[in-house]
């Protein structure tokens, strides 16, 4: 703090795709995605939250989840971690509000990043356990196609940055980048509501 001054804004922005599909899961593969996508956010808040509290001037915590933190549609590992970031942010918002710290969760759609070039980020210790991500073959072709789609159709990261700045200034709980998946999220909420409707009027056994 003596070198950099007071901390007012924390932006947790970490995310890797990857992880093998059902039937090919490993502890190493899960742990890598969990550590990067979820645990880094947890420890970012645990470390920097008290620094924001210390000066008493308030601040904001912004953590990047994904639209797949509200609907399952990426890889299982990715979805689980991003759901976790959403839950963490929702749970912390009422806890930190009395301490003058706002909490926002960013749930972007397809943004023009290099997330599918994740092989460049795989640590050697993970490679030794699960092998290197494929550079050729059907899986590699799918990954390449996904990255090319993002490069062509992804949302401008600078636009996302402008939304995040506005969210910080106005303490938005949720930050979305587009409405592409709004109908899918509505269907999820409707399915949840339907689950309650099925048991409405029944008396639970005690």
Secondary structure, DSSP 8 states (H G I E B T S, - for coil): -TTT----EEEE---------TTS--HHHHHHHHIIIIIHHHHHHHHHHHHHHHHSS-EEEEEE--GGGTS--S-HHHHHHHHHHHHHHHHHHHHHHTTTEEEEEEE--SBSS-TT-GGGG--HHHHHHH----SSSHHHHHHHHHHHHHHHH-B-HHHHHHHHHHHHHHT-SEEES-STTHHHHHHHHHHHHHHHHHHTT-----
